Amino acid sequence: MFQFSLGFLRLFSLLDGLSFIILLYFAIYEKRILGDETAVRVPGMIHGVIFTVFLILLYLTMGKRKWSIKRAALVFICSLIPFAPFFLETNLKREQESS
């Protein structure tokens, strides 16, 4: 069961990072440069759903793995920084393989 929750957290961490970068593209290029005011509506909603699922999985994983608040906060902060989830992936993968 431990592998299950951490595996899904890893997956949604990567999806969150990818959807965040796509959202930034639409927000900067499509909306600001091209002037399309509706450009972020769909990618923003998709990113919001992925981010919400990620937060739920982070909470569940924190409880199952007995992570400290500091560890969970580090994973959360990585979700707010573009490209950080891709660097976090190696750390989470190592932890999953060691258990």
For each residue, the residues with C-beta under 8 A, 3 or more apart:
1: 4 5 64
2: 5 6 64 65 99
3: 6 7 96 99
4: 1 7 8
5: 1 2 8 9 57 60 61 64 65
6: 2 3 9 10 61 65 92 95 96 99
7: 3 4 10 11 96
8: 4 5 11 12 57
9: 5 6 12 13 54 57 58 61 75 92
10: 6 7 13 14 89 92 93 96
11: 7 8 14 15
12: 8 9 15 16 50 53 54 57
13: 9 10 16 17 54 75 78 79 85 88 89 92
14: 10 11 17 18 85 86 89
15: 11 12 18 19 50 54
16: 12 13 19 20 47 50 51 54 79 85
17: 13 14 20 21 79 82 83 84 85 86
18: 14 15 21 22
19: 15 16 22 23 43 46 47 50 51
20: 16 17 23 24 47 51 79 82 85
21: 17 18 24 25 82 83
22: 18 19 25 26 43 47
23: 19 20 26 27 40 43 44 47
24: 20 21 27 28 82
25: 21 22 28 29 30
26: 22 23 29 30 31 39 40 43 44
27: 23 24 30 31 32 39 40
28: 24 25 31 32 33
29: 25 26 32 33 34
30: 25 26 27 33 34 36 39 40
31: 26 27 28 34 35 36 37 39 40
32: 27 28 29 35
33: 28 29 30
34: 29 30 31 39
35: 31 32
36: 30 31 39
37: 31
38: 41
39: 26 27 30 31 34 36 43
40: 23 26 27 30 31 43 44
41: 38 44 45
42: 45 46
43: 19 22 23 26 39 40 46 47
44: 23 26 40 41 47 48
45: 41 42 48 49
46: 19 42 43 49 50
47: 16 19 20 22 23 43 44 50 51
48: 44 45 51 52
49: 45 46 52 53
50: 12 15 16 19 46 47 53 54
51: 16 19 20 47 48 54 55 79
52: 48 49 55 56
53: 12 49 50 56 57
54: 9 12 13 15 16 50 51 57 58 79
55: 51 52 58 59 76
56: 52 53 59 60
57: 5 8 9 12 53 54 60 61
58: 9 54 55 61 62 72 75 76
59: 55 56 62 63 72
60: 5 56 57 63 64
61: 5 6 9 57 58 64 65 67
62: 58 59 65 67 71 72
63: 59 60 66
64: 1 2 5 60 61
65: 2 5 6 61 62
66: 63
67: 61 62 71 72
68: 71 72
69: 72 73
70: 73 74
71: 62 67 68 74 75
72: 58 59 62 67 68 69 75 76
73: 69 70 76 77
74: 70 71 77 78
75: 9 13 58 71 72 78 79 88 92
76: 55 58 72 73 79 80
77: 73 74 80 81 84
78: 13 74 75 81 84 85 87 88
79: 13 16 17 20 51 54 75 76 84 85
80: 76 77 84
81: 77 78 84
82: 17 20 21 24
83: 17 21 86 87
84: 17 77 78 79 80 81 87 88
85: 13 14 16 17 20 78 79 88 89
86: 14 17 83 89
87: 78 83 84 90 91
88: 13 75 78 84 85 91 92
89: 10 13 14 85 86 92 93
90: 87 93 94
91: 87 88 94 95
92: 6 9 10 13 75 88 89 95 96
93: 10 89 90 96 97
94: 90 91 97 98
95: 6 91 92 98 99
96: 3 6 7 10 92 93 99
97: 93 94
98: 94 95
99: 2 3 6 95 96
